[in-house]
């Protein structure tokens, strides 16, 4: 069979089976107001949990609160991942998502380091969390997520 001879049945098979149309339709972006509303609402839920927790006096009393706050933070990340920002804000939003993923890793390292008594690691993680928190606030403010920027 010549080259042209096998090409026609192959193209026909692809069209008939629908393999050429396997890509999902592009997700519809949100309006700017809807994006900001849902983003701020996700941060409000996280802040409500954070402000409700009492100030810890030692590690033993702080560990359950850290776990609670970690669950709330991860819920905020899940809510952020559901958002589809307007095209102009997508690059900054993707930076915000990458930043929250990095903070999530640090938040999970903190109880392990504190439980093992590695004070140097605890201080290093705390400094990184403070630095990443400031970056988060700047990016959130740039995106118009005013509730997130106050955290």
C-alpha positions as CSV (number, residue, x, y, z in Angstrom):
1,X,0.0,0.0,0.0
2,X,1.4,3.4,-0.9
3,X,1.7,6.3,1.6
4,X,-1.5,7.9,0.4
5,X,-3.3,4.6,0.5
6,X,-2.9,4.1,4.3
7,X,-3.4,7.8,5.2
8,X,-7.0,8.0,4.0
9,X,-8.3,5.0,6.2
10,X,-6.3,6.3,9.2
11,X,-7.9,9.8,8.9
12,X,-11.3,8.3,8.4
13,X,-10.8,6.1,11.5
14,X,-9.8,9.0,13.6
15,X,-12.8,11.1,12.5
16,X,-15.2,8.2,13.0
17,X,-13.9,7.3,16.5
18,X,-13.7,10.9,17.6
19,X,-10.1,10.7,18.6
20,X,-9.5,14.1,17.0
21,X,-11.8,15.8,19.5
22,X,-10.5,14.4,22.8
23,X,-9.4,17.8,24.1
24,X,-11.8,19.3,26.6
25,X,-13.4,22.7,25.9
26,X,-11.5,25.6,27.3
27,X,-12.7,26.5,30.8
28,X,-14.7,29.7,31.0
29,X,-13.0,32.4,32.9
30,X,-14.8,34.2,35.7
31,X,-15.6,37.9,35.7
32,X,-13.3,40.0,37.7
33,X,-15.9,40.7,40.4
34,X,-16.9,37.1,40.8
35,X,-13.2,36.1,41.0
36,X,-12.5,38.6,43.7
37,X,-15.7,37.7,45.6
38,X,-15.0,33.9,45.7
39,X,-11.3,34.5,46.4
40,X,-12.1,36.8,49.3
41,X,-14.7,34.4,50.6
42,X,-12.1,31.5,50.6
43,X,-9.8,33.7,52.7
44,X,-12.5,34.7,55.1
45,X,-13.2,31.1,56.0
46,X,-9.5,30.5,56.7
47,X,-9.2,33.7,58.8
48,X,-12.3,32.9,60.8
49,X,-10.7,29.6,61.9
50,X,-7.4,31.3,62.6
51,X,-8.9,34.1,64.7
52,X,-11.1,31.7,66.7
53,X,-8.1,29.7,68.0
54,X,-6.7,30.7,71.4
55,X,-3.1,31.9,71.8
56,X,-1.0,28.8,72.6
57,X,1.2,28.7,75.8
58,X,3.3,25.6,74.9
59,X,3.8,23.2,72.1
60,X,1.4,20.6,73.5
61,X,-1.5,23.0,73.4
62,X,-0.5,24.5,70.1
63,X,-0.3,21.2,68.1
64,X,-4.1,20.6,67.8
65,X,-4.5,24.3,66.8
66,X,-1.7,23.9,64.2
67,X,-3.5,20.9,62.7
68,X,-6.8,22.8,62.7
69,X,-5.3,25.8,61.0
70,X,-3.5,23.6,58.5
71,X,-6.8,22.0,57.5
72,X,-8.4,25.4,57.0
73,X,-5.4,26.6,54.9
74,X,-5.6,23.5,52.7
75,X,-9.3,24.2,52.3
76,X,-8.4,27.7,51.1
77,X,-5.9,26.2,48.6
78,X,-8.7,23.9,47.2
79,X,-11.0,26.9,46.9
80,X,-8.3,28.9,45.1
81,X,-7.7,26.0,42.7
82,X,-11.4,26.1,41.7
83,X,-11.1,29.7,40.6
84,X,-10.5,30.7,37.0
85,X,-9.3,34.3,37.0
86,X,-9.7,36.7,34.1
87,X,-6.9,36.4,31.5
88,X,-5.1,39.5,32.7
89,X,-4.8,38.2,36.2
90,X,-3.8,34.6,35.4
91,X,0.0,35.0,35.7
92,X,-0.2,36.6,39.1
93,X,-2.8,34.1,40.2
94,X,-0.6,31.2,39.2
95,X,2.3,32.7,41.2
96,X,-0.1,32.9,44.2
97,X,-1.0,29.3,43.8
98,X,2.7,28.2,43.6
99,X,3.3,30.3,46.7
100,X,0.5,28.7,48.7
101,X,1.8,25.3,47.7
102,X,5.2,26.2,49.1
103,X,3.7,27.6,52.3
104,X,1.7,24.3,52.6
105,X,4.9,22.4,52.6
106,X,6.4,24.6,55.3
107,X,3.3,24.4,57.4
108,X,3.6,20.6,57.4
109,X,7.3,20.7,58.2
110,X,6.8,23.0,61.3
111,X,5.1,20.4,63.7
112,X,7.7,17.8,62.7
113,X,10.6,20.1,63.5
114,X,9.0,21.4,66.7
115,X,8.2,17.9,67.9
116,X,11.7,16.7,67.3
117,X,13.1,19.6,69.2
118,X,15.1,21.1,66.3
119,X,14.9,24.7,67.3
120,X,17.1,25.9,64.5
121,X,14.8,24.3,61.9
122,X,11.8,25.8,63.7
123,X,13.3,29.3,63.5
124,X,14.2,28.8,59.9
125,X,10.7,27.6,59.0
126,X,9.2,30.5,61.0
127,X,11.3,33.1,59.1
128,X,10.4,31.5,55.8
129,X,6.7,31.5,56.7
130,X,6.9,35.2,57.6
131,X,8.7,36.0,54.3
132,X,6.2,34.0,52.2
133,X,3.3,35.5,54.1
134,X,4.5,39.0,53.1
135,X,4.8,37.8,49.5
136,X,1.3,36.3,49.7
137,X,-0.1,39.6,51.0
138,X,1.5,41.6,48.2
139,X,0.2,39.2,45.5
140,X,-3.3,39.0,47.0
141,X,-3.4,42.8,47.1
142,X,-2.3,43.0,43.5
143,X,-5.1,40.6,42.5
144,X,-7.7,42.6,44.5
145,X,-8.2,40.0,47.2
146,X,-8.3,42.5,50.0
147,X,-9.4,40.0,52.7
148,X,-6.5,37.7,51.8
149,X,-4.0,40.6,51.9
150,X,-5.1,41.5,55.5
151,X,-4.1,38.1,56.8
